[in-house]
Amino acid sequence: MTQAGAQMMNWFSVACELQRDWRNDIEGLGNLLSQRIPNYRNLMNSYAALTAR
C-alpha cells in the first residue's frame, strides 16, 4: 500500500486527527487515551487527585 502512495497511520494518529480541535469532546479522547496508554492514565489520575483538593 505504501508503494502505491498510501500513508500508513496507527490508531493514535487517527484519533488525534479526528479530534483536531481539543475544545470538542476532550473527555472522550481522554478516556480513549487513558484506556490504551497506561502512562496517560497515571497522568490523568494524578491531575484529578491534585485538582480535587
Backbone as CSV, one residue per row, in Angstrom:
resi,resn,N_x,N_y,N_z,CA_x,CA_y,CA_z,C_x,C_y,C_z
1,MET,0.817,-1.194,0.000,0.000,0.000,0.000,0.862,1.260,0.000
2,THR,1.940,1.226,0.750,2.779,2.419,0.792,3.444,2.679,-0.550
3,GLN,3.699,1.617,-1.284,4.298,1.792,-2.607,3.330,2.481,-3.561
4,ALA,2.024,2.329,-3.305,1.014,2.971,-4.138,0.736,4.403,-3.696
5,GLY,1.353,4.834,-2.575,1.186,6.212,-2.131,0.360,6.382,-0.874
6,ALA,-0.160,5.278,-0.301,-0.950,5.383,0.928,-0.033,5.705,2.102
7,GLN,-0.512,6.526,3.015,0.249,6.852,4.215,-0.278,6.003,5.360
8,MET,0.580,5.171,5.910,0.181,4.285,6.996,0.073,5.090,8.291
9,MET,-0.992,4.813,9.064,-1.223,5.513,10.325,-1.610,4.489,11.385
10,ASN,-1.348,4.814,12.644,-1.802,3.960,13.728,-3.043,4.587,14.371
11,TRP,-3.614,3.908,15.358,-4.863,4.382,15.954,-4.676,5.726,16.655
12,PHE,-3.491,5.955,17.230,-3.245,7.201,17.946,-3.285,8.396,17.001
13,SER,-2.635,8.278,15.871,-2.623,9.397,14.920,-4.004,9.620,14.315
14,VAL,-4.764,8.551,14.105,-6.127,8.705,13.585,-7.010,9.404,14.618
15,ALA,-6.918,8.990,15.888,-7.724,9.612,16.942,-7.398,11.092,17.087
16,CYS,-6.122,11.429,17.060,-5.727,12.837,17.190,-6.136,13.642,15.964
17,GLU,-6.074,13.040,14.803,-6.500,13.740,13.587,-8.008,13.990,13.608
18,LEU,-8.777,13.006,14.067,-10.226,13.189,14.156,-10.590,14.210,15.228
19,GLN,-9.836,14.245,16.315,-10.099,15.211,17.383,-9.777,16.623,16.917
20,ARG,-8.648,16.797,16.339,-8.114,18.035,15.771,-8.302,19.259,16.665
21,ASP,-9.517,19.572,17.061,-9.785,20.728,17.911,-10.027,20.226,19.333
22,TRP,-9.126,20.532,20.252,-9.181,19.992,21.603,-10.343,20.542,22.423
23,ARG,-11.061,21.524,21.899,-12.221,22.045,22.629,-13.433,21.141,22.485
24,ASN,-13.418,20.233,21.517,-14.565,19.353,21.272,-14.356,17.998,21.938
25,ASP,-15.211,17.639,22.861,-15.235,16.314,23.489,-13.866,15.863,23.986
26,ILE,-13.226,16.679,24.765,-11.910,16.319,25.281,-12.001,15.145,26.246
27,GLU,-13.122,14.999,26.965,-13.256,13.870,27.881,-13.293,12.548,27.127
28,GLY,-13.941,12.537,25.972,-13.998,11.310,25.172,-12.623,10.868,24.714
29,LEU,-11.833,11.803,24.219,-10.475,11.464,23.785,-9.606,11.110,24.986
30,GLY,-9.780,11.817,26.074,-9.020,11.496,27.286,-9.315,10.096,27.791
31,ASN,-10.581,9.696,27.754,-10.941,8.335,28.161,-10.335,7.302,27.222
32,LEU,-10.377,7.571,25.930,-9.784,6.653,24.960,-8.289,6.498,25.206
33,LEU,-7.602,7.618,25.387,-6.160,7.563,25.611,-5.822,6.881,26.931
34,SER,-6.597,7.140,27.973,-6.290,6.531,29.269,-6.575,5.036,29.277
35,GLN,-7.494,4.566,28.437,-7.744,3.129,28.329,-6.617,2.419,27.598
36,ARG,-5.982,3.092,26.670,-4.976,2.461,25.812,-3.534,2.731,26.223
37,ILE,-3.288,3.829,26.944,-1.916,4.205,27.300,-1.833,4.313,28.824
38,PRO,-1.219,3.326,29.486,-1.171,3.332,30.956,-0.510,4.577,31.541
39,ASN,0.539,5.075,30.935,1.195,6.276,31.467,0.276,7.485,31.396
40,TYR,-0.546,7.575,30.371,-1.500,8.680,30.267,-2.559,8.554,31.361
41,ARG,-2.996,7.325,31.636,-3.973,7.108,32.712,-3.383,7.561,34.041
42,ASN,-2.120,7.230,34.299,-1.468,7.664,35.541,-1.402,9.182,35.624
43,LEU,-1.095,9.824,34.521,-1.048,11.281,34.483,-2.418,11.878,34.788
44,MET,-3.474,11.329,34.188,-4.824,11.844,34.415,-5.266,11.609,35.855
45,ASN,-4.919,10.451,36.422,-5.264,10.181,37.817,-4.539,11.142,38.756
46,SER,-3.280,11.422,38.476,-2.527,12.374,39.296,-3.123,13.772,39.206
47,TYR,-3.494,14.178,38.006,-4.091,15.501,37.817,-5.440,15.590,38.535
48,ALA,-6.253,14.535,38.426,-7.559,14.536,39.087,-7.398,14.615,40.601
49,ALA,-6.425,13.902,41.148,-6.190,13.943,42.591,-5.694,15.317,43.029
50,LEU,-4.874,15.935,42.219,-4.331,17.251,42.562,-5.406,18.334,42.503
51,THR,-6.282,18.274,41.527,-7.301,19.313,41.372,-8.521,19.079,42.254
52,ALA,-8.639,17.913,42.880,-9.791,17.620,43.734,-9.690,18.302,45.088
53,ARG,-8.540,18.824,45.415,-8.337,19.442,46.738,-9.086,20.704,46.908
